[in-house]
Amino acid sequence: MHPRARTMRTTTGLANAQRPTGRTRGLPALTTLATLWLCPLALADDGLSRQPDAPASPPHAARPPTPDQPSQPTPLSLDPETNALPLLDPPAQPFGAQGTRWAVFGGGIAMDGNDATDLSGFAQASWFIVDNVELGGELAIWNFDQTGQDAVGGSVSALVRWHFVNEGRLSLFVDGGIGLMGATDEVPEGGTDFNFLPRAGVGGTWRPWDSDLRILMGLRWHHISNARYSGAEDNPSRDGAMLYLGLGVPF
């Protein structure tokens, strides 16, 4: 074959190979239709997946604390009287400090050396008017075992106590007072059923545990007399030594 004819045949074959066939000619149209159909679905899905942005909070708005971020404590303010920070847990007042108050519950026994035995149960309340000096009152009930008719009674007394030694855990004191007593019969026998109860004595307190409780113990002059208000012949009186024990509680 002539070379020019071979060249023309080859060129014609290449041109026919590059010309799209009927099946290939329809692919661009299908691609365009698929794109137009899928675009609205893609846009709708993208709109559902997007969440609206939260509104911005003002720059100075207070944000609630989260579990991982506790709220800030309220700042302490100065005490207007002392111009200092207040004490969150002030220390306990030492025993005998001015202004402290105590209650004592206990009992005692007194004997006059003859046939009389006086038993007492009492409750005291006291207030330290100055350091180591307390002023208080006492309510007591009595049982009088004596010659003749036994009797029971009750009394109210005022007392003052000075702790002349105070080492915190241990104190020593002197005290005195006066009271009024009424009984169901004559005390002593041959006297009257109304009497005065003067007293004077010594004692001590002790704090045996690491607490504010204190044990109180003392020995005092125990005197029963009507001060001769109904005559000297009706005032036999009674004198003895009284030993007493009590438990003190601050309040």
Secondary structure, DSSP 8 states (H G I E B T S, - for coil): --HHHHHHHHHHHHHHHHS--HHHHTHHHHHHHHHHHHHHHHHHHHHHH---------TT------TTS----------TTTSS---SS-----TT-TT-EEEEEEEEEEE-SSS-EEEEEEEEEEEEEETTEEEEEEEEEEEEE-SSS-EEEEEEEEEEEEEEEE-SSEEEEEEEEEEEEEEEEEETTTTEEEEE--EEEEEEEE--SSSS-EEEEEEEEEEEB-TTTT-GGG---EEEEEEEEEEEEE-
